[in-house]
Amino acid sequence: MKTIKFNDLQLSPVCLGAMNFGTTTSEADAFNVLDAFIDAGGNFIDTSNNYAHWAGTGDESETCLGKWLASRKIRDKVVIATKVGFDRHGEGAGLKAAQIEYWCNESLRKLGIDTIDLYYAHTDDADTPQEETMAAFDKLVKAGKVRYLGASNYDTWRIADANALAKEQHLTPFTINQQRFTFLAERTEKPPKYIFNEYTSRERLRFLKNRNMPLVAYSSLAKGGYSDPNRLPSSYLFDDRWHVLQEMAKAKGVDPSALVVAWMTNLHRLPAFPQVIPLFASSSVEHFLSNLHGVDIPLSDEEMQTLTQA
Ligand SMILES: NC(=O)c1ccc[n+]([C@@H]2O[C@H](COP(=O)([O-])OP(=O)(O)OC[C@H]3O[C@@H](n4cnc5c(N)ncnc54)[C@H](OP(=O)(O)O)[C@@H]3O)[C@@H](O)[C@H]2O)c1
């Protein structure tokens, strides 16, 4: 699998989401998916300090990953991304210095590692001065507990502000953004269910391209809805784009979800698109490998245009 250079790391072109590992995805199933990802040449894995608190305590995903890392002894072969800032049963919400320090130590402990490769602010905290947040993150980088910083569910102007401040004060900037993005457009007649859960706009894509920041696209397979329409969330527009995708998938003899992965991993070839890294999850090795196959599907310039302009 070809890799993407991110600072001094080499990332697989897709990221495996571990959100449900240890809760709705059993530990055994999680280990199978993780092993299959590594065997296929993947290395980039996404978790958070609060996954999946709505189905458990919020410790399960990192704990499950920690057990897997310990049993496989492949710490140096994987890139671990985790996050801080969201609520978990009434604790943890916010990006104050003490919270960042506490939850980072907790993540390191649960994952059983010395350094987090990529640490995200999971959501913005408008009540804490950015000076405090960025200085706290920087302290972790200088202490060797974190390599790189990312922002998730941040408005673009807040990323720009944070990075301007980091530049001025010689602090570590955000160098990657994680946001919801997929092939289908979103219905715009009503706001998203959760305010943080903003869909990636064209403006965000241009911003990231301009700042040379990759977009890690979460919920990139629309919950499996491209392969099984019954799973498609009602928030997406079921329009021409859907039919163009299905027809091309049929003509090429590939699964529609895999075709979405192919489209996303090739978007950087087009003007006005940054590097996009689809982040997707599965409890099933079969589904996961079928989706991962997307990185090997060649797409001509014409096919990229057909999908993008649909
Ligand atoms: N930063 C944030 O705020 C944020 C928010 C949400 C998620 N995330 C991250 O993004 C990751 C992925 O998010 P997500 O779970 O929302 O999105 P997703 O990857 O788009 O959807 C996952 C769902 O797709 C189903 N699926 C996959 N392939 C399928 C196929 N071929 N046929 C039928 N169903 C299929 C899976 O079911 P099966 O298990 O049956 O395969 C699973 O239920 C998470 O694990 C997490 O790491 C981040």
The ligand as an ORCA input file, in Angstrom:
! r2SCAN-3c Opt
* xyz 0 1
  N     -13.962     13.176     15.165
  C     -15.210     12.831     15.387
  O     -15.998     13.576     15.972
  C     -15.701     11.489     14.917
  C     -17.087     11.221     14.864
  C     -17.512      9.968     14.430
  C     -16.568      8.997     14.059
  N     -15.242      9.280     14.137
  C     -14.222      8.252     13.745
  O     -14.556      7.750     12.460
  C     -14.664      6.323     12.489
  C     -15.708      5.864     11.490
  O     -16.929      6.488     11.779
  P     -18.362      5.898     11.544
  O     -18.493      4.589     12.225
  O     -19.296      6.997     11.870
  O     -18.435      5.745      9.973
  P     -18.369      4.700      8.799
  O     -17.024      4.061      8.751
  O     -18.826      5.492      7.651
  O     -19.488      3.592      9.130
  C     -19.247      2.425      9.834
  C     -20.416      1.468      9.571
  O     -20.369      1.084      8.187
  C     -20.753     -0.265      8.100
  N     -20.160     -0.841      6.893
  C     -18.883     -0.722      6.470
  N     -18.712     -1.381      5.312
  C     -19.891     -1.935      4.989
  C     -20.343     -2.709      3.892
  N     -19.511     -3.055      2.894
  N     -21.656     -3.080      3.868
  C     -22.495     -2.722      4.872
  N     -22.122     -1.979      5.940
  C     -20.836     -1.592      5.983
  C     -20.201     -0.901      9.337
  O     -20.967     -2.017      9.648
  P     -20.279     -3.448      9.941
  O     -19.672     -3.339     11.278
  O     -21.429     -4.392      9.843
  O     -19.248     -3.666      8.848
  C     -20.368      0.204     10.376
  O     -21.614      0.080     11.029
  C     -14.951      5.992     13.951
  O     -14.544      4.683     14.291
  C     -14.146      7.045     14.677
  O     -12.805      6.607     14.790
  C     -14.797     10.513     14.549
*
